[in-house]
Amino acid sequence: MAESGRAAQPPRLSIVIPAPRDTAALEATLVSVLERRPDDCEIVVALGCDYDDPWNIAEEVRFVRAPRGAGLVGCINSGAAASAGHVVHVLAAGWLATDGWTDVPLARFDDDGVAAVVPLGVSADDSQRVVSAGVRCGHGGRRIEVADDPRWRKARAGDGAPAGVRAPLGPVLEAGFWRSDVFTLEGTGLATACGDECADADTAITLARSGGRTVLERHSRVVAAERRRPGGFRAGLTAERLFWRSLAGQSFVVAIVMHALEVVRHAVARAPLATLPALLGRLVGLVTVGGYLTRYLRLRRLMAAAARLTQTDGIDGATTGADAATEERTTIRIDAAHGVAGRPHSHVAPPLRKSA
């Protein structure tokens, strides 16, 4: 399908719907979004499969083609690269919008320190049961779904985050609001090294090391679709890559010990049939450890740049050194709409910047 024309004026919000393969799920998401679309927004559908637009909605929706065979990450990158909004909202095919789901997240971005907003994903069977609340990354390199905490299972969507539950570092891959600048941190969009399985945790690490701040917003809800995470070899490979890609900023000795414990936990959890394939995937990820040096240096440079900005803020009276140590906080500059991503660059993308 040919790509349709772009609006003359960049909107505030770009809603990107990645659709790797399921056209029925895509249409369900499109209906939910079109019925509730906010003002000053564009809708971009990134297709990894064939779709003939039977409802003739090309005037309301812009279709772009991801590379053939692209997964969720590839479709998100294609959609984000084609978007023009200052804020990019990803809502994967199969996930459904609800009334007013963009209103409060967009208001959150009035605070220049906010880089990402996590909507609550609720069950299709019970709108008060939270099944998605962002991701974080454990010290051993484990991707952790925040909503998997038992305290979330007892909570209701209207109550907010349960006491004592750690906040997410970033949105899940399928549903989140991002400043468009986030897609430039890796040069050409979200990194594909950790696949669809762990790309959200990998991006959350990049965001945190760059000084970006993520907000969990309970007043924004989307209906979550069932997520299928492949196991065996692929699970082991992407998990191992996530650990080595998240190493910058951690104590090496502590991280290695925690990682060893995580490998054992992961192997036991996959027993009996998937244990050996998972361990083989871990081994393949380990033998390519030299390839993670570029990532390590990139994160160290982003951390150093964020620290310099924090020190500057402290001089201006905006942020003290103690505040910076606990919050890892900075802000983002948006000078122009998000353009089409170019070819990979060898230099490190600039950190999230202080707004003028």
N, C-alpha and C positions, 0 to 999 in steps of 0.2 A: 504494500500500500504506500502510495506516495505521501510525503510529508506535506501537510497543509501550511498556509501562511502564518506568519507571526504577527501579533498585535503591534500597532505602531508605538504605543506607550507601554513601558514595562509595568506589570502589575505588582502589587505588594506581595501577593501569594501565588506560588505555583504549586498545584496539586499534581504530583507525579504518581501515576498508577503503573507499576511494573507488572507485566503479564508474561511470564516466561513461556507458559504452555496451555493454561486452562482458560478457554474463551468463555465458558459458562460462568466461572468465577469472576472473570473480568466484567461481564455484563451485569452481574449482581452488584459489584462495586460501583460501576458507572451509574446505575440507576440510583443508588443511595447517595452518590455525590451530586448528581445533576438535580435531584429533588431538593437538595439542601445547600447548593453551592452558594458561598458568600459573595459579596460584592468585591470588585477589584481583584479578581483572581483569574488564572488560566488553568486549564486542565490538560495535562500532557500524558498520553498513554504510550508507554514504551513496550513495544511488542517483540517478544522473542519467538513468536509463532505466527502463523498466517491468520489474518482476520479481515473479513470482507466488509465490515461496517454495514450489517443488514438494516440497521435503523437509520442510516444516513444522517449521522450526527457529526460529520466532519466540520461543520460550521461552528459547533460548540466545543469540540474536542480536537486537539492536535495529536495526530498519530505519528510516531517516529519508530523506525525499525532499529532494534538492537542487533548486534551481530548474530547470525544464525547459530542456534544452539546455546545462546547466552542464558545463564541462570539469573537468579534474582539480583545479584550484585551487578552483573552486566547490564540488565535492564534498567536498574536504578541509575547507573552512571550515564547511560544514553539519555534517559529522561531528564536527569539533572543538568546535563550538558546542553540540552535543547531548551531548557527553561529560562525565563527572563525575570522571575520574581526575586525580591529581596529575601524572602523566606521560602524554603522548599519543604513541602509536606509530602512525605512518602506514605502511601496507603496501598499496600499490595493487593492484587486481585484476590478476591475472596473475603477480604476484610471490609466491613461496612461502616459508613459514616452515620452519625446520629445528629439530631437537631443541635445546631449551634456549636458543633465540636471544634471549630477553628477560632471562635471569638476570643476566648481567654488566652490560648497560646499566642495569638498574634499580639495581644496586649502585653504579654510577658516580654516580647522582643523590643518593647519600648525601652526596657532596661538594656543598655548596651553590653552589660556583662553577661547576658544570657546568650549562649551559643546553640542550645538545643532544648527542646521541650518534649517531655514524655507524656503522651496521653495514656489513660488507663484503658487496657483492653479487657472487655467484659465478655462473659460467656453468652453465646447465642440463646441458651436455655434459661439464663438467669441474669438479668441486666445489673444485678447488684453483686454478682460474684466476679471478682477480679482474677483474670488468668494471665495478664501481662502488665508489667509495670517497669519495663526497662531491663537493662543488663548491667552487670559489673564483672570484673575479672579478679579472681582470687590470686593469692600470692604464688600458688603453684601453677598458674597459667590456666586455670579452669574458668570456662565461661559459665556465669551464674545468672540464672533467671531470677530477678528480684522477687517476683510473685510466687516462686517455688517455696519461699520461706513459709513454714507452717502458720505463722502469725497472720500472713496474708490470707490464707485459706479460711481463717475464722473471721476476717474483716469483711465489711461491706463497702461497696464502691463509694458511697456517700460519706464515709467516715474518714477518708484520707489514709495516709500511710500509718500502719500500726506503730506504736511506740517501740523503740529499740531496733527497728529494721533499718539496715544500712541503705542509704539512698543509691539510686542507679547512677552509673557513670555516663550512660547514654541510652537512647531509645533502642528498642529491638529493630531489626532490619526491616520488618514488615510495616511498622507504623511509627512515625516520628516527625517532629518539626525541626528543621535545621536552618540556621543562617546559611546563605549560599556560599559564604566564604569557607565553610567547613569542607566543601568538596574540592577545594584547592590545596588543602594541607598535604595530600599525597600526590599532588601534581595533576592527576587526571581522574579524580573521583575517588570513590572508596577503593581501598586496596583489595585485590582479588586473591592474595596469597592464602588467606584463611577460608576461602570459599563461602558459600551461603551459610555454612554451619556456624562459623565464628567471626564473620566479617563485622558484625555489629559490635562485639566485644573488642575487636582489634581497632575499630574506629573510635570507640569510647576511650581506649587507652591513648590514642593520638590526641583526642580532644582534651583529655585531662592533662597530659604532659604539655600541651600548648597553652594551658591556663584557661581553657574554656569552661564554662559553668553550665551544668545540666539541671533542669527544673522538672520535677514530677508534678503534673497538673491534674488533680482529681476532677476538675470541672470540665475536662475534655475526655470524652469517651468514644471509643470505637468498638464495634463488635468483632471479636477476634475469630479468625478461621482456625481450623485444626492445622497444626504445624507438624510436618513429618521431617525429622532429623535423621539422615542416614547413619547407620552404625558401622561397626567393623573397621575395615582399613581406612576408609575416608574419615571416620570420626577420630581415629588415632592420629592420622596425618595432620588434620587441621588443628587439633588440640595441641600437638607438639609445636606446630608453627606459631600458634598463638602465644605459647609460653616464651619462646625465644624472641618473638617480636615485641613482647611486653617487658623485657628484662631491664631496659633503661629506667633509671629512677628507683630501682630496688636494691637492697643489699644482696650481693651475689650469693653469699653463703646461705643466707636464710632462704632465698628464692630457690636454690638448688635442692635444699633439704625439703622444702614444701613441695617442690615439683616431684621429687622421688615418691613422696607420700601420695601425691595426686595420681601418679602413674599406677601405683598399686591399687588405689581406690577405683580408678577407671577400669583396670583389668578385672577386678572382682565384680564390678557392676555389669560388665559385659559377659561374664561367665554364663554358661560354659562355651557356647558356640562362637561368640564373637571375640573372645579374649585374644586368641592368636592373631587374627586379622588386625585387631586394634593395636596390639604390640608391634606388629610388622609396620603398620602405618607410623607409629611412633619412631621406629628405627629409621625409616626412610626420612622422616622429618629431621631426625637428629644428625644423620650423616651429611645433610646439606647445611649444617649450622654456620659454615663460613659465609653463606649467602645472606645471613641476617645482619652482618656487620654494617651494611649501608643503612638498614632500618635503625640500628642502635645509634649510629652517628646522627641520623636525622632527628631522632627523638631528643638526643642530648643537646643538639643545637636549638631545637624548639624550646626546650626547657630553659636553656641559658637566655634565649631572647625573651621568654616570658618573665624570667627573674629580673632582667634589666628593666622591663616595663614596670614591674611591680615596684622596684626601687624608685623609679621615676615618680610613680604615683605617690609613694611615701613622702617624697620631697615636697610634692604639691599638697600633701595633707589628705589625699584621698584614701590611701591604704597604708597601714603601717607594716613594718617588717614582720611583726608577730601575726597580724591578720593574714599576710601573704602565705606564711608558713602553714596556716591551718586551712585556708580557703583555696589556695592555688588559683587565685582569681585574676582575670584580666578581662578585656572587652574586645569588641570586634569593630573594625572599620568597614563600612560598605560604601564604596564610592561609585559603583556602577552596577548595572544588572549582571547577573551570572551569565557568562557567554559560553559558547561551545568549547569544550575542552580540546586542547591541542595535543600534540604528541608528548610523550613523557619528557620531563626536563631532568637534567642532572643536578640542578641546584635544589636546595631545600626551600619549600614553600615558607613564606613568612608566617610568624605566629599570629594568632588572633590579636587584633590591635585595638588600642584605645581609640574610642570615637572622638572626633574633633568637636 
